[in-house]
Amino acid sequence: MRMGLLGKKLGMTQVFEENGRVIPVTVLEVGPCFVTYKKNKESDGYFGVQIGYHAISEKKATKAIAGHCKKAGLAPLKYIKEIRMEETDAEGITIGQEMNISIFKEGQFIDVTGISRGKGFQGVVKRHGFKGGPATRGSMQHRKPGSIGGGNPQRVIKGRKMAGQMGNKKVTVQNLIVYRVFPEKNLMFVKGAVPGGENSIVFVRHAVKKQVEK
C-alpha cells in the first residue's frame, strides 16, 4: 500500500556506524495522523483519503475545519492533506482511523515534500549559477545577466532565467532511505537532506519510483 503521513522536520544530525563511517541524517517527527474523509469514484471521480495532523483547540480552528473534523469524530486538526490512491489500498482505511509511523520500515525508500528555505530576491549568479562577466578592471558586467531579449520581434521570451525570488517553493526529494525508526517517539532518521527549515511541515510518503527495500 502506498500511503503517506504529515510530520515535522526537527533538524539534522549524524550517526556513527561500527566501522567509523559517518551517516548524515535528517530527524523527522512523523504523525500520528487521522483520517478525516474518504473519497470514492462515484461521488468524487477518484479514490483517496484525507488526513489531518496536529490537533488544536476549537478557538484556533476555523468553523469549516472544526465542523469537518467533528463529522469524523475528531478534534480540530491544523494541517489537512489529501492522498490519491487505488481502490484496493483505500478499502482497509476508515474515517477517524489513526495512522502512525508504523507504516514505514527501516531500509525503505520514501519521498519527502516540503517548503524550501526562502532566500529572498537574488541575482542570476546565485539563483541560476550564471558565470558572470569579466572580473577585470573597467568591466561593468560582473554579475549582470547580459542580453535578455533579441529575436524577431525583439522581446523577452517567457521562462527566461532572471533575477527574482529564490526558495520558498514546494520541493519533493525522491528516493530517500529510512535509516532508523523509533515508533515509541514517532521519530524517523532519513539519510540525507530534506527541504525546509527546522520545525517546518513535511509530507512523507512511500516512494513512487523505487519500491525495493535496501
Secondary structure, DSSP 8 states (H G I E B T S, - for coil): ---EEEEEEEEEEEEE-TTS-EEEEEEEEE--EEEEEEE-HHHHSS-EEEEEEEE--TTTS-HHHHHHHHHTT---EEEEEEEE--HHHHTT--TT-EE-GGG--TT-EEEEEEE-----EE-HHHHH----S--STT-S-SS-------TTTT---TT---SEE-S-SEEEEEEEEEEEEEGGGTEEEEES--SS-TT-EEEEEE-SS-----
